[in-house]
């Protein structure tokens, strides 16, 4: 999915010169960790969170899709992620990268895998121009919170101003509207 106009217009935000926000997200449906067990999700936790944020602030959404889709099975995805992290890989992205010239703020949303964003998020952050933009990490997690996302993005998104991120436990995403609203308000995005 490419960046699309917001469903409802939002006025300029004091946090961004242009007032426009892009939320770029990577999410994986299929078998996911769920309170120590496994549950199969039709829509990944991060996508649910991204849509919630999009509904609350009317931002543009851009789905990051892997050229080689991640497996539906949890254990197979964990194994692939470990290989990619050990190799410092940059998995290819299937869809075109968005032009960020119209955006003052970019939210980078993903799950946290092995205490950091999936390697495909590095591919994205290195492939777009984040110079001068506010970049805010948004994560879904089992127990790692933001993990190393702020440090990872600060290292690969040179020139961006990394702000305080939002971390939502994956199992609780559907119940997180108030937490999301508070975080957005504190960032002057809502």
N, C-alpha and C positions, 0 to 999 in steps of 0.2 A: 504494500500500500504506500503510495506517495503522500506527501504532505497535502492535506486538504484544508479548505477554508473552514474556520470554526462554524459550528452549528448556530451559535448565537454570537453576535458581535460583542466584543469586550473593549472597553475604553483603554487608553494608554495607562500602563502601570508605572508608578513612580520608580519601580525597581529597574526598569529597562528603558533606554532611550527611545526605541521604536515602539514599545508597548506590545510587541508581538512575541508570543511564546510558542516554541516548538517542543513537543514531547516526542522524543525518539525512543522506541522501546523494542526490546527483544524479549520474547516470551515463548515458553515451550509447553504445549499441552501434552497429554499422555500421562504415563505413570509418574506420580510425584510423591515425595516424602510427605507424610501426613501423621503428625504426632507419634513418631516412632515407627509407624507402619507405612503402607503405600495406599494411594488412592488415584484412580484414573480421572483426569480432568479433561473435559472437552475444550475448555478455554483455559490457558495458563494463568496462574495467579498474577503475573506482572501485567498481562493484557487487561485483566479485570481492573487492576489498580489504575492503569493508564486511561482506560475508558472513564473511570470514576473522576480522575483529575480533569480529563477533557470535558466532562459534563459540568464540572464545578466552575471551570474558568473559561471554557470555550476556546481552548488552544488548538493549534493544528497538531495532528498525530501523524507519525511516520513509523510504520512497523519495519523493523530490521529483520530480514529473512535470510537464513543461511543458504548458500548455494548448495551445500550438501546438508540436507536437513538432519537435525539431531534425532537419534533413535527415540521411539515411543517408550521403550523400557527404561526405567530409572537406573538400574545398574549399568546398562550399556552406555547411557548418557554420562554417568559418573566416570566410567573408564575412559571414554573419549575426552572428557574435560581434563582429566589428569594428564593424558598424553599431550593435549594441546598446551596445558600450562607448563609441563616439563620441557616442551620444545619451544616455548615462547612463540607459539604459532599465531598467525593472523588469518583465521578462517574467512574464506571469501563470502561476500554478501551478494545475494541473488538479485536484489532490486537496486535501482539507481539511488545514489546518495542525494539527499536534498540540497538545494542551494540555501545557505543560511543567511544570505545578505539582508533579508528583511526581518531577521529575528534578533532581539536583544538578549533574550534568555532562552537557553536550551536545557531541558530536563532530559537526562539520560537514565532510562529506567530499565532494570534487568533483575533477574534473580541473583542471588549470591551463591556461587558454587565454590566450595573449598575455600571459603573466606574472601573471595574476590569476584568481581563481575566475570561472566564468561569471556573468553578471549575475543569473541566476535565484537564485543563492545570496544576493545582496543582498535580493531580494524575500523570501526565506524569513527571513533574519536580522532584517529590519525588521518582519516580520509576526508574530513570536512574542515572548514575554516572556522575555528572557534575563537580566533583572536579577537579580544575586546568584548566578548560576550560573557554574560553570567552563565555559568554551567552549574547545575544542581543535580547531584546524584539522587536517584530514587531506587530503592531496592525492596524486593520481597525476599524473605529468608526463613530458615527453620529456627536458627538460634544465633546467627552471626551478626544481626543488625546490618549496619552499613558495611561491615567487614572492612576490607582495604580499599573500597571504592573511592573515597576521597583522595587517597594517595595515588592510586592507579591513574585516575583521571587527571590529577595535577601533573603527573609525569608525562602523559601522552597527549594531553590537550593543552599544549603550551600556548600561552597568551590568553587563555580563558581565566576568568575570575571565578574560582570554585567557591561556592557557597555551602551553607549547612544543608545536608541532605535529609531525606525522609526514608525511614526503614519501617516496613510493615511485615509482621509475621505472615507467611503465606497462608497458613490455616485460618487467619483472622481477616483477610483482605475484605471479604464481603461485609464485615462489621466495622470497617475503619473510616467511614465517611466523616465522623467528627474529628478524628486525628488528622485526616487529610485536610479538612477545612481549616483547622488551626494552623497547620504547617504552612498552607498556602497564604493565609492571612499574615502570618509572621514574616513571610518573604515578600509581602505586599503584592501578591499575585491574584488575590481574590478581593 
